[in-house]
Amino acid sequence: MGLRIRTRLTLASAGLVAVILVAAGVFVYVQFEADLRETVDLGLRSRADALLSSGDPSLSSAGLIESDEAFAQILSSDGEVLESTPGVTGAAIRPGDVRVARFEDTSARTVEEVVPARVLLVPLDDGRVLVVGASVEDQEEALARLAALLLIGGPASLALVVIVVWLIVGAALRPVEAMRSEAAAISASEPDRRLPVGESDDELARLGRTLNEMLERLQRALERERRFVDDASHELRTPLANLKAELDLSVRRARTPDELEAALRSAAEETDRLVRLAEDLLVLARAKGGKLPVRREQVDAAALVRDIVATFEGRASERGVTLDDEAEDGVRADVDPLRMRQAIGNLIDNALRHAPRGGRVSVALARANGELTISVSDSGPGFSPEFLADAFEPFTRDDAARSRTDGGTGLGLAIVRAIAEAHGGSAEARNTAHGAEVVLRFPA
């Protein structure tokens, strides 16, 4: 089981602060030690210079030693004490071969105790060695106190940082927990609930707003799916009821052969309607899953459009509508011809149902700017503004009463858009000065 974000952030902060505190403590300790040593060295060099300034150093010259912490000795080359200031017994150090002045750490024996000391050895011309020293006991005590402070203050500071980070991270993550709790409470029965988002514009607030937008899209999608199922059930109920009624009447009493034939023809028409509706629903279901099959091939797009228009000329003549095409010759396209027949056929069918007697339906095909455009327009009343917003949604009709007198199910434009998008194109419904128009665009 992984650690919570609050714990991980606190541990990471504690580790980082611990490294910083250790590095800072070591630096302070080393720098303080170097500064103390430099101060002692400067004092020793100053005392040595004062003794050497007379030319023939003699410890009897007063004024050299200001306190009990400093001392001086003149030693022979073999370490014999030739001269010494009071308070020091024996040689503070065996000089050995001293050719140049140098500093050394040693210990000096006083009357009471042995103390740590630092000495400066200066060779004299006659072979003797001048030793100027000072006790560093106070400095070592100061270093010990500093180390103790660092060892106590470091962990205390680290503990304080851990507590502060723990509280700050907890406060920062509190909105996340609130959003999580609200998200857990959102269900299909309450899809309109949203995550609580503060007024700030920080990352968490933006995340909350983004998630709310996603929930809004999901709610709309859920409502569309529910409406789709309701509308599909509604559309299936009518032909199924008609079919059952025809069959029930056929077996309820004796029928003449002509009556039975008429009943069977009516049942066959309702069955055909059910088959078409089922096929349309299957196309939309596949399109929503991104699996609408498209079998592309190079076709003469102009010839394809003219062939589709020709199949509707009889129906257009019956309705008293002029049907013409404005297909640009020589236009070829890489499309699925069966799907294109279905899409263009749906558009012409819709246009013929809305064009008035004596009106006109036009089908245009053109290629421009690397794009293939197919448009179907009619001279009818055009689309209502309310319909245009949802023109390509399933079961959407441009009438409040959902009339079926023209045989429409409201799936035609939805299928047209699905086919266009399966080809990488788009569909647009709009009104023109002369009526309604639907435009399909495909990559050429």
LOMIZA-494141 format. One record per residue (C-alpha): residue number from 1; residue in three letters; x, y, z. Coordinates in nm, 4 decimals, always signed. Example, Ala and Ser with C-alpha at 12.3 -4.5 7.8 and 13.67 -1.06 7.14 Angstrom:
BEGIN
REC, num, residu, X, Y, Z
REC, 1, ALA, +1.2300, -0.4500, +0.7800
REC, 2, SER, +1.3670, -0.1060, +0.7140
//
This chain:
BEGIN
REC, num, residu, X, Y, Z
REC, 1, MET, +0.0000, +0.0000, +0.0000
REC, 2, GLY, +0.1487, +0.3318, -0.1090
REC, 3, LEU, +0.2013, +0.6245, +0.1216
REC, 4, ARG, -0.0446, +0.9106, +0.1131
REC, 5, ILE, +0.0550, +1.2257, -0.0718
REC, 6, ARG, +0.0635, +1.4193, +0.2536
REC, 7, THR, +0.3063, +1.1693, +0.4063
REC, 8, ARG, +0.5235, +1.1552, +0.0944
REC, 9, LEU, +0.5506, +1.5334, +0.0699
REC, 10, THR, +0.6287, +1.5637, +0.4398
REC, 11, LEU, +0.8991, +1.2954, +0.4229
REC, 12, ALA, +1.0485, +1.4498, +0.1102
REC, 13, SER, +1.0544, +1.7944, +0.2720
REC, 14, ALA, +1.2044, +1.6502, +0.5899
REC, 15, GLY, +1.4780, +1.4750, +0.3931
REC, 16, LEU, +1.5613, +1.7884, +0.1967
REC, 17, VAL, +1.5670, +2.0067, +0.5095
REC, 18, ALA, +1.7819, +1.7482, +0.6905
REC, 19, VAL, +2.0407, +1.7573, +0.4118
REC, 20, ILE, +2.0393, +2.1380, +0.4150
REC, 21, LEU, +2.0745, +2.1514, +0.7941
REC, 22, VAL, +2.3644, +1.9033, +0.7956
REC, 23, ALA, +2.5430, +2.0874, +0.5161
REC, 24, ALA, +2.4848, +2.4254, +0.6825
REC, 25, GLY, +2.5947, +2.2907, +1.0223
REC, 26, VAL, +2.9162, +2.1438, +0.8846
REC, 27, PHE, +2.9909, +2.4667, +0.6998
REC, 28, VAL, +2.9290, +2.6836, +1.0078
REC, 29, TYR, +3.1377, +2.4566, +1.2309
REC, 30, VAL, +3.4309, +2.4391, +0.9885
REC, 31, GLN, +3.4203, +2.8118, +0.9168
REC, 32, PHE, +3.3996, +2.9001, +1.2857
REC, 33, GLU, +3.6925, +2.6699, +1.3629
REC, 34, ALA, +3.8968, +2.8276, +1.0832
REC, 35, ASP, +3.8153, +3.1782, +1.2076
REC, 36, LEU, +3.9208, +3.0913, +1.5635
REC, 37, ARG, +4.2457, +2.9376, +1.4432
REC, 38, GLU, +4.3185, +3.2370, +1.2251
REC, 39, THR, +4.2623, +3.4707, +1.5224
REC, 40, VAL, +4.5028, +3.2686, +1.7381
REC, 41, ASP, +4.7618, +3.2576, +1.4591
REC, 42, LEU, +4.7452, +3.6319, +1.4118
REC, 43, GLY, +4.8011, +3.6855, +1.7829
REC, 44, LEU, +5.0989, +3.4463, +1.7890
REC, 45, ARG, +5.2569, +3.6097, +1.4870
REC, 46, SER, +5.2079, +3.9530, +1.6432
REC, 47, ARG, +5.3809, +3.8420, +1.9654
REC, 48, ALA, +5.6656, +3.6810, +1.7743
REC, 49, ASP, +5.7172, +3.9956, +1.5694
REC, 50, ALA, +5.7273, +4.2004, +1.8906
REC, 51, LEU, +5.9991, +3.9753, +2.0343
REC, 52, LEU, +6.1995, +3.9719, +1.7145
REC, 53, SER, +6.1819, +4.3461, +1.6685
REC, 54, SER, +6.4588, +4.3958, +1.9267
REC, 55, GLY, +6.7041, +4.1931, +1.7174
REC, 56, ASP, +6.8054, +3.9684, +2.0081
REC, 57, PRO, +6.4852, +3.8256, +2.1543
REC, 58, SER, +6.4769, +3.8068, +2.5291
REC, 59, LEU, +6.1750, +3.6877, +2.7245
REC, 60, SER, +6.2771, +3.9171, +3.0070
REC, 61, SER, +6.1493, +4.2097, +2.8043
REC, 62, ALA, +5.8199, +4.2937, +2.9694
REC, 63, GLY, +5.4916, +4.3504, +2.7917
REC, 64, LEU, +5.4951, +4.0371, +2.5761
REC, 65, ILE, +5.2439, +3.8286, +2.7619
REC, 66, GLU, +4.9157, +3.9954, +2.8515
REC, 67, SER, +4.7380, +3.6980, +3.0114
REC, 68, ASP, +4.7851, +3.3572, +3.1516
REC, 69, GLU, +4.6646, +3.2071, +2.8247
REC, 70, ALA, +4.9848, +3.2953, +2.6316
REC, 71, PHE, +5.3448, +3.1891, +2.6803
REC, 72, ALA, +5.6834, +3.1983, +2.5092
REC, 73, GLN, +5.9993, +2.9884, +2.5219
REC, 74, ILE, +6.3451, +2.9874, +2.3679
REC, 75, LEU, +6.4634, +2.6328, +2.3022
REC, 76, SER, +6.7893, +2.4869, +2.1884
REC, 77, SER, +6.7941, +2.2710, +1.8773
REC, 78, ASP, +6.7689, +1.9576, +2.0949
REC, 79, GLY, +6.4631, +2.0883, +2.2835
REC, 80, GLU, +6.6261, +2.2194, +2.6001
REC, 81, VAL, +6.4405, +2.5106, +2.7540
REC, 82, LEU, +6.6791, +2.8057, +2.7575
REC, 83, GLU, +6.4287, +3.0677, +2.8573
REC, 84, SER, +6.0544, +3.0544, +2.9394
REC, 85, THR, +5.7724, +3.2752, +3.0561
REC, 86, PRO, +5.6152, +3.1918, +3.3944
REC, 87, GLY, +5.3325, +2.9393, +3.4122
REC, 88, VAL, +5.4745, +2.6802, +3.1713
REC, 89, THR, +5.6774, +2.3852, +3.2867
REC, 90, GLY, +5.9020, +2.1985, +3.0487
REC, 91, ALA, +5.9282, +2.2424, +2.6784
REC, 92, ALA, +5.5973, +2.3025, +2.5069
REC, 93, ILE, +5.7225, +2.1129, +2.2006
REC, 94, ARG, +6.0287, +1.9405, +2.0634
REC, 95, PRO, +6.1320, +2.1779, +1.7860
REC, 96, GLY, +6.3313, +1.9372, +1.5735
REC, 97, ASP, +6.4743, +2.0857, +1.2551
REC, 98, VAL, +6.3095, +2.4264, +1.2144
REC, 99, ARG, +6.4216, +2.6014, +0.8973
REC, 100, VAL, +6.1217, +2.8269, +0.8470
REC, 101, ALA, +5.8570, +2.9573, +1.0793
REC, 102, ARG, +5.5615, +2.7218, +1.1195
REC, 103, PHE, +5.2511, +2.6675, +1.3310
REC, 104, GLU, +5.1823, +2.3453, +1.5190
REC, 105, ASP, +4.9177, +2.2117, +1.7540
REC, 106, THR, +5.0475, +2.0680, +2.0804
REC, 107, SER, +4.9816, +2.0689, +2.4530
REC, 108, ALA, +5.1468, +2.2761, +2.7221
REC, 109, ARG, +5.1937, +2.1720, +3.0841
REC, 110, THR, +5.1128, +2.4400, +3.3354
REC, 111, VAL, +5.1481, +2.4244, +3.7085
REC, 112, GLU, +4.7891, +2.2984, +3.7401
REC, 113, GLU, +4.7143, +2.0980, +3.4261
REC, 114, VAL, +4.7965, +2.0172, +3.0668
REC, 115, VAL, +4.6106, +2.2404, +2.8239
REC, 116, PRO, +4.5791, +2.2262, +2.4461
REC, 117, ALA, +4.7898, +2.4894, +2.2788
REC, 118, ARG, +4.8892, +2.6225, +1.9444
REC, 119, VAL, +5.2499, +2.7384, +1.8950
REC, 120, LEU, +5.4515, +2.9317, +1.6402
REC, 121, LEU, +5.8099, +2.8100, +1.5931
REC, 122, VAL, +6.0530, +3.0708, +1.4583
REC, 123, PRO, +6.4195, +2.9713, +1.3894
REC, 124, LEU, +6.6851, +3.2157, +1.5147
REC, 125, ASP, +7.0186, +3.2812, +1.3496
REC, 126, ASP, +7.2216, +3.1090, +1.6245
REC, 127, GLY, +7.0290, +2.7795, +1.5958
REC, 128, ARG, +6.7915, +2.8471, +1.8783
REC, 129, VAL, +6.4146, +2.8309, +1.8286
REC, 130, LEU, +6.1666, +3.0906, +1.9483
REC, 131, VAL, +5.8375, +2.9304, +2.0531
REC, 132, VAL, +5.5367, +3.1574, +2.1000
REC, 133, GLY, +5.2200, +2.9773, +2.2112
REC, 134, ALA, +4.8705, +3.0263, +2.3425
REC, 135, SER, +4.6152, +2.8027, +2.5066
REC, 136, VAL, +4.3254, +2.7133, +2.2796
REC, 137, GLU, +4.1137, +2.5629, +2.5558
REC, 138, ASP, +3.8568, +2.8428, +2.5315
REC, 139, GLN, +3.8374, +2.7997, +2.1554
REC, 140, GLU, +3.7800, +2.4262, +2.1869
REC, 141, GLU, +3.5103, +2.4893, +2.4455
REC, 142, ALA, +3.3463, +2.7379, +2.2072
REC, 143, LEU, +3.3590, +2.4780, +1.9298
REC, 144, ALA, +3.2096, +2.2184, +2.1635
REC, 145, ARG, +2.9262, +2.4535, +2.2560
REC, 146, LEU, +2.8634, +2.5268, +1.8877
REC, 147, ALA, +2.8552, +2.1563, +1.8089
REC, 148, ALA, +2.6107, +2.0991, +2.0944
REC, 149, LEU, +2.3879, +2.3788, +1.9693
REC, 150, LEU, +2.3934, +2.2369, +1.6181
REC, 151, LEU, +2.3164, +1.8868, +1.7409
REC, 152, ILE, +2.0242, +2.0131, +1.9478
REC, 153, GLY, +1.8992, +2.2904, +1.7201
REC, 154, GLY, +1.9222, +2.0852, +1.3991
REC, 155, PRO, +1.6802, +1.8080, +1.5034
REC, 156, ALA, +1.4553, +2.0629, +1.6739
REC, 157, SER, +1.4422, +2.2690, +1.3547
REC, 158, LEU, +1.3785, +1.9537, +1.1523
REC, 159, ALA, +1.0926, +1.8534, +1.3812
REC, 160, LEU, +0.9432, +2.2025, +1.3499
REC, 161, VAL, +0.9687, +2.1875, +0.9706
REC, 162, VAL, +0.7993, +1.8451, +0.9650
REC, 163, ILE, +0.5106, +1.9768, +1.1762
REC, 164, VAL, +0.4704, +2.2913, +0.9662
REC, 165, VAL, +0.4898, +2.1022, +0.6342
REC, 166, TRP, +0.2429, +1.8425, +0.7615
REC, 167, LEU, -0.0060, +2.1150, +0.8524
REC, 168, ILE, +0.0479, +2.3156, +0.5326
REC, 169, VAL, +0.0149, +2.0115, +0.3048
REC, 170, GLY, -0.2942, +1.9016, +0.4956
REC, 171, ALA, -0.4507, +2.2431, +0.4459
REC, 172, ALA, -0.3527, +2.2453, +0.0782
REC, 173, LEU, -0.4992, +1.8993, +0.0178
REC, 174, ARG, -0.8198, +1.9647, +0.2070
REC, 175, PRO, -0.9969, +2.0865, -0.1106
REC, 176, VAL, -0.8830, +1.7682, -0.2860
REC, 177, GLU, -1.0410, +1.5553, -0.0147
REC, 178, ALA, -1.3579, +1.7600, -0.0410
REC, 179, MET, -1.3653, +1.7053, -0.4179
REC, 180, ARG, -1.2972, +1.3344, -0.3698
REC, 181, SER, -1.5839, +1.2996, -0.1234
REC, 182, GLU, -1.8209, +1.4842, -0.3548
REC, 183, ALA, -1.7060, +1.2797, -0.6555
REC, 184, ALA, -1.7739, +0.9592, -0.4615
REC, 185, ALA, -2.1272, +1.0821, -0.3920
REC, 186, ILE, -2.2062, +1.1617, -0.7569
REC, 187, SER, -2.4114, +0.8869, -0.9159
REC, 188, ALA, -2.6356, +0.8288, -1.2127
REC, 189, SER, -2.9325, +0.9275, -0.9973
REC, 190, GLU, -2.7737, +1.2674, -0.9208
REC, 191, PRO, -2.5720, +1.3558, -1.2317
REC, 192, ASP, -2.6149, +1.7301, -1.1774
REC, 193, ARG, -2.3959, +1.7385, -0.8631
REC, 194, ARG, -2.0606, +1.9102, -0.9060
REC, 195, LEU, -1.7314, +1.9257, -0.7222
REC, 196, PRO, -1.6769, +2.2137, -0.4766
REC, 197, VAL, -1.4355, +2.4668, -0.6240
REC, 198, GLY, -1.2932, +2.7710, -0.4474
REC, 199, GLU, -1.2761, +3.1229, -0.5825
REC, 200, SER, -0.8971, +3.1147, -0.6239
REC, 201, ASP, -0.7205, +3.0507, -0.9522
REC, 202, ASP, -0.4628, +2.8025, -0.8290
REC, 203, GLU, -0.3920, +2.4582, -0.9720
REC, 204, LEU, -0.6491, +2.2797, -0.7550
REC, 205, ALA, -0.9228, +2.5256, -0.8463
REC, 206, ARG, -0.8441, +2.4867, -1.2159
REC, 207, LEU, -0.8447, +2.1085, -1.1736
REC, 208, GLY, -1.1832, +2.1261, -1.0030
REC, 209, ARG, -1.3279, +2.3423, -1.2798
REC, 210, THR, -1.1879, +2.1081, -1.5459
REC, 211, LEU, -1.3399, +1.8071, -1.3711
REC, 212, ASN, -1.6736, +1.9878, -1.3440
REC, 213, GLU, -1.6617, +2.0596, -1.7155
REC, 214, MET, -1.5912, +1.6911, -1.7755
REC, 215, LEU, -1.8869, +1.5964, -1.5540
REC, 216, GLU, -2.1029, +1.8398, -1.7500
REC, 217, ARG, -2.0003, +1.6710, -2.0764
REC, 218, LEU, -2.0642, +1.3282, -1.9265
REC, 219, GLN, -2.4076, +1.4386, -1.8055
REC, 220, ARG, -2.4971, +1.5696, -2.1504
REC, 221, ALA, -2.3718, +1.2454, -2.3052
REC, 222, LEU, -2.5765, +1.0432, -2.0541
REC, 223, GLU, -2.8846, +1.2499, -2.1304
REC, 224, ARG, -2.8275, +1.2004, -2.5032
REC, 225, GLU, -2.7928, +0.8265, -2.4541
REC, 226, ARG, -3.1093, +0.8133, -2.2460
REC, 227, ARG, -3.2939, +1.0228, -2.5028
REC, 228, PHE, -3.1563, +0.8007, -2.7764
REC, 229, VAL, -3.2872, +0.4867, -2.6039
REC, 230, ASP, -3.6233, +0.6509, -2.5316
REC, 231, ASP, -3.6601, +0.7705, -2.8891
REC, 232, ALA, -3.5502, +0.4357, -3.0321
REC, 233, SER, -3.8054, +0.2579, -2.8135
REC, 234, HIS, -4.0702, +0.5070, -2.9227
REC, 235, GLU, -3.9838, +0.4599, -3.2893
REC, 236, LEU, -3.9876, +0.0807, -3.2602
REC, 237, ARG, -4.3163, +0.0729, -3.0725
REC, 238, THR, -4.5265, +0.2139, -3.3568
REC, 239, PRO, -4.4297, -0.0297, -3.6363
REC, 240, LEU, -4.4341, -0.3205, -3.3943
REC, 241, ALA, -4.7830, -0.2236, -3.2763
REC, 242, ASN, -4.9028, -0.1857, -3.6359
REC, 243, LEU, -4.7505, -0.5178, -3.7309
REC, 244, LYS, -4.9149, -0.6951, -3.4366
REC, 245, ALA, -5.2500, -0.5299, -3.5136
REC, 246, GLU, -5.2395, -0.6469, -3.8767
REC, 247, LEU, -5.1553, -1.0015, -3.7739
REC, 248, ASP, -5.4214, -1.0081, -3.5017
REC, 249, LEU, -5.6871, -0.8879, -3.7451
REC, 250, SER, -5.5761, -1.1470, -3.9990
REC, 251, VAL, -5.6447, -1.4382, -3.7631
REC, 252, ARG, -5.9419, -1.2951, -3.5746
REC, 253, ARG, -6.1979, -1.3796, -3.8463
REC, 254, ALA, -6.2103, -1.5349, -4.1858
REC, 255, ARG, -6.0590, -1.3169, -4.4569
REC, 256, THR, -6.0863, -1.3242, -4.8330
REC, 257, PRO, -5.7628, -1.3811, -5.0243
REC, 258, ASP, -5.7569, -1.0117, -5.1228
REC, 259, GLU, -5.7952, -0.9028, -4.7589
REC, 260, LEU, -5.5219, -1.1408, -4.6484
REC, 261, GLU, -5.2922, -1.0152, -4.9230
REC, 262, ALA, -5.3568, -0.6544, -4.8209
REC, 263, ALA, -5.2876, -0.7397, -4.4558
REC, 264, LEU, -4.9659, -0.9178, -4.5479
REC, 265, ARG, -4.8559, -0.6257, -4.7655
REC, 266, SER, -4.9192, -0.3867, -4.4754
REC, 267, ALA, -4.7275, -0.6162, -4.2409
REC, 268, ALA, -4.4434, -0.6333, -4.4914
REC, 269, GLU, -4.4291, -0.2537, -4.5088
REC, 270, GLU, -4.4066, -0.2308, -4.1297
REC, 271, THR, -4.1386, -0.5010, -4.1329
REC, 272, ASP, -3.9413, -0.3061, -4.3937
REC, 273, ARG, -3.9701, -0.0007, -4.1736
REC, 274, LEU, -3.8393, -0.1978, -3.8762
REC, 275, VAL, -3.5490, -0.3298, -4.0830
REC, 276, ARG, -3.4540, +0.0182, -4.2021
REC, 277, LEU, -3.4776, +0.1542, -3.8493
REC, 278, ALA, -3.2646, -0.1310, -3.7138
REC, 279, GLU, -3.0029, -0.0752, -3.9852
REC, 280, ASP, -2.9944, +0.2980, -3.9116
REC, 281, LEU, -2.9546, +0.2324, -3.5399
REC, 282, LEU, -2.6724, -0.0103, -3.6131
REC, 283, VAL, -2.4932, +0.2550, -3.8218
REC, 284, LEU, -2.5217, +0.5086, -3.5402
REC, 285, ALA, -2.4111, +0.2577, -3.2769
REC, 286, ARG, -2.1019, +0.1730, -3.4779
REC, 287, ALA, -2.0316, +0.5401, -3.5410
REC, 288, LYS, -2.0497, +0.6199, -3.1673
REC, 289, GLY, -1.8000, +0.3404, -3.1012
REC, 290, GLY, -1.5679, +0.4728, -3.3698
REC, 291, LYS, -1.6047, +0.1515, -3.5687
REC, 292, LEU, -1.8228, +0.2548, -3.8631
REC, 293, PRO, -1.6731, +0.0470, -4.1465
REC, 294, VAL, -1.5595, +0.2443, -4.4493
REC, 295, ARG, -1.4269, +0.0668, -4.7601
REC, 296, ARG, -1.2563, +0.3341, -4.9643
REC, 297, GLU, -1.1930, +0.3173, -5.3349
REC, 298, GLN, -1.1209, +0.5604, -5.6132
REC, 299, VAL, -1.4526, +0.6557, -5.7754
REC, 300, ASP, -1.5791, +0.9099, -6.0241
REC, 301, ALA, -1.7538, +1.1346, -5.7747
REC, 302, ALA, -1.9477, +1.3259, -6.0414
REC, 303, ALA, -2.0831, +1.0050, -6.1968
REC, 304, LEU, -2.1721, +0.8749, -5.8502
REC, 305, VAL, -2.3715, +1.1902, -5.7680
REC, 306, ARG, -2.5548, +1.1820, -6.1028
REC, 307, ASP, -2.6424, +0.8158, -6.0517
REC, 308, ILE, -2.7837, +0.8875, -5.7040
REC, 309, VAL, -2.9835, +1.1845, -5.8355
REC, 310, ALA, -3.1274, +0.9679, -6.1127
REC, 311, THR, -3.2739, +0.7213, -5.8591
REC, 312, PHE, -3.4802, +1.0048, -5.7050
REC, 313, GLU, -3.6085, +1.1607, -6.0265
REC, 314, GLY, -3.9292, +0.9551, -6.0263
REC, 315, ARG, -4.0156, +1.0554, -5.6709
REC, 316, ALA, -3.9299, +1.4194, -5.7435
REC, 317, SER, -4.1628, +1.4134, -6.0442
REC, 318, GLU, -4.4457, +1.2699, -5.8322
REC, 319, ARG, -4.4069, +1.5527, -5.5802
REC, 320, GLY, -4.3817, +1.8172, -5.8500
REC, 321, VAL, -4.0268, +1.9141, -5.7521
REC, 322, THR, -3.7422, +1.9870, -5.9916
REC, 323, LEU, -3.4333, +1.7803, -5.9069
REC, 324, ASP, -3.1062, +1.8742, -6.0717
REC, 325, ASP, -2.7351, +1.8225, -6.0147
REC, 326, GLU, -2.4428, +2.0592, -6.0502
REC, 327, ALA, -2.1625, +1.8052, -6.0343
REC, 328, GLU, -1.8234, +1.9208, -6.1557
REC, 329, ASP, -1.6921, +1.6823, -6.4223
REC, 330, GLY, -1.3694, +1.4887, -6.3717
REC, 331, VAL, -1.3786, +1.4931, -5.9917
REC, 332, ARG, -1.2494, +1.1702, -5.8422
REC, 333, ALA, -1.2484, +1.0852, -5.4735
REC, 334, ASP, -1.1236, +0.8134, -5.2397
REC, 335, VAL, -1.4501, +0.7256, -5.0626
REC, 336, ASP, -1.6797, +0.4367, -4.9783
REC, 337, PRO, -1.9375, +0.4481, -5.2599
REC, 338, LEU, -2.2069, +0.2592, -5.0642
REC, 339, ARG, -2.1768, +0.4918, -4.7649
REC, 340, MET, -2.1750, +0.7945, -4.9933
REC, 341, ARG, -2.4952, +0.6707, -5.1595
REC, 342, GLN, -2.6504, +0.6343, -4.8155
REC, 343, ALA, -2.5472, +0.9846, -4.7036
REC, 344, ILE, -2.6394, +1.1703, -5.0220
REC, 345, GLY, -2.9590, +0.9664, -5.0537
REC, 346, ASN, -3.0651, +1.0685, -4.7034
REC, 347, LEU, -3.0037, +1.4343, -4.7843
REC, 348, ILE, -3.2013, +1.4210, -5.1096
REC, 349, ASP, -3.4834, +1.2336, -4.9344
REC, 350, ASN, -3.5029, +1.5025, -4.6651
REC, 351, ALA, -3.4895, +1.7817, -4.9228
REC, 352, LEU, -3.7714, +1.6303, -5.1317
REC, 353, ARG, -3.9945, +1.5958, -4.8255
REC, 354, HIS, -3.9505, +1.9636, -4.7356
REC, 355, ALA, -3.9485, +2.1219, -5.0807
REC, 356, PRO, -4.2920, +2.2598, -5.1823
REC, 357, ARG, -4.4673, +2.1543, -5.5009
REC, 358, GLY, -4.3103, +2.3515, -5.7821
REC, 359, GLY, -3.9917, +2.3931, -5.5796
REC, 360, ARG, -3.6365, +2.2842, -5.6552
REC, 361, VAL, -3.3761, +2.0517, -5.5012
REC, 362, SER, -3.0151, +2.0922, -5.6151
REC, 363, VAL, -2.7162, +1.8631, -5.5574
REC, 364, ALA, -2.3752, +2.0243, -5.6129
REC, 365, LEU, -2.0278, +1.8684, -5.6230
REC, 366, ALA, -1.7022, +2.0637, -5.6373
REC, 367, ARG, -1.3363, +2.0397, -5.5453
REC, 368, ALA, -1.1494, +2.3447, -5.4163
REC, 369, ASN, -0.8495, +2.4106, -5.1927
REC, 370, GLY, -0.7822, +2.0406, -5.1419
REC, 371, GLU, -1.1379, +1.9772, -5.0245
REC, 372, LEU, -1.4291, +1.7871, -5.1780
REC, 373, THR, -1.7645, +1.9563, -5.1157
REC, 374, ILE, -2.1086, +1.8037, -5.1678
REC, 375, SER, -2.4118, +2.0189, -5.0942
REC, 376, VAL, -2.7845, +1.9439, -5.1129
REC, 377, SER, -3.0225, +2.2413, -5.1000
REC, 378, ASP, -3.3950, +2.2848, -5.1331
REC, 379, SER, -3.6311, +2.5772, -5.1823
REC, 380, GLY, -3.8383, +2.4925, -4.8758
REC, 381, PRO, -3.8954, +2.7040, -4.5638
REC, 382, GLY, -3.5489, +2.6254, -4.4245
REC, 383, PHE, -3.4446, +2.5010, -4.0840
REC, 384, SER, -3.5839, +2.6547, -3.7683
REC, 385, PRO, -3.3207, +2.8174, -3.5418
REC, 386, GLU, -3.4009, +2.5689, -3.2643
REC, 387, PHE, -3.3445, +2.2732, -3.4945
REC, 388, LEU, -3.0091, +2.3943, -3.6297
REC, 389, ALA, -2.8438, +2.3605, -3.2882
REC, 390, ASP, -2.9214, +1.9846, -3.2745
REC, 391, ALA, -2.9763, +1.9083, -3.6410
REC, 392, PHE, -2.7405, +1.6094, -3.6456
REC, 393, GLU, -2.8565, +1.4519, -3.3199
REC, 394, PRO, -3.0462, +1.1209, -3.3527
REC, 395, PHE, -3.4278, +1.1386, -3.3601
REC, 396, THR, -3.4244, +1.5161, -3.4003
REC, 397, ARG, -3.6964, +1.6513, -3.6284
REC, 398, ASP, -3.7759, +2.0034, -3.7348
REC, 399, ASP, -4.1285, +1.9870, -3.5912
REC, 400, ALA, -4.2654, +1.9996, -3.2373
REC, 401, ALA, -4.5288, +1.7316, -3.2921
REC, 402, ARG, -4.2804, +1.4676, -3.4139
REC, 403, SER, -4.5059, +1.4030, -3.7101
REC, 404, ARG, -4.4509, +1.0824, -3.9024
REC, 405, THR, -4.6723, +1.1726, -4.1956
REC, 406, ASP, -4.3651, +1.1967, -4.4178
REC, 407, GLY, -4.2112, +0.8748, -4.2823
REC, 408, GLY, -3.9090, +1.0341, -4.1200
REC, 409, THR, -3.7485, +0.8915, -3.8078
REC, 410, GLY, -3.5060, +1.1735, -3.7351
REC, 411, LEU, -3.2005, +0.9557, -3.8017
REC, 412, GLY, -3.1145, +1.0722, -4.1523
REC, 413, LEU, -2.8909, +1.3693, -4.0657
REC, 414, ALA, -2.7290, +1.1798, -3.7777
REC, 415, ILE, -2.6273, +0.9060, -4.0215
REC, 416, VAL, -2.5035, +1.1658, -4.2695
REC, 417, ARG, -2.2730, +1.3175, -4.0095
REC, 418, ALA, -2.1499, +0.9741, -3.8976
REC, 419, ILE, -2.0574, +0.8827, -4.2548
REC, 420, ALA, -1.8862, +1.2185, -4.3134
REC, 421, GLU, -1.6808, +1.1862, -3.9947
REC, 422, ALA, -1.5897, +0.8255, -4.0788
REC, 423, HIS, -1.4303, +0.9667, -4.3977
REC, 424, GLY, -1.2443, +1.2312, -4.1963
REC, 425, GLY, -1.4865, +1.5020, -4.3047
REC, 426, SER, -1.7658, +1.7085, -4.1538
REC, 427, ALA, -2.1315, +1.8016, -4.2063
REC, 428, GLU, -2.2982, +2.1401, -4.1721
REC, 429, ALA, -2.6642, +2.2408, -4.1815
REC, 430, ARG, -2.7552, +2.5998, -4.2596
REC, 431, ASN, -3.0164, +2.8260, -4.4091
REC, 432, THR, -2.9665, +3.0156, -4.7342
REC, 433, ALA, -3.1605, +3.2924, -4.9002
REC, 434, HIS, -3.3670, +3.0302, -5.0879
REC, 435, GLY, -3.4169, +2.7590, -4.8254
REC, 436, ALA, -3.2213, +2.4912, -4.6391
REC, 437, GLU, -2.8810, +2.3478, -4.7299
REC, 438, VAL, -2.6634, +2.0685, -4.5913
REC, 439, VAL, -2.2938, +2.0666, -4.6873
REC, 440, LEU, -2.0577, +1.7691, -4.6639
REC, 441, ARG, -1.6835, +1.8326, -4.6714
REC, 442, PHE, -1.4192, +1.5634, -4.7239
REC, 443, PRO, -1.0406, +1.5762, -4.7548
REC, 444, ALA, -0.9680, +1.5549, -5.1266
//
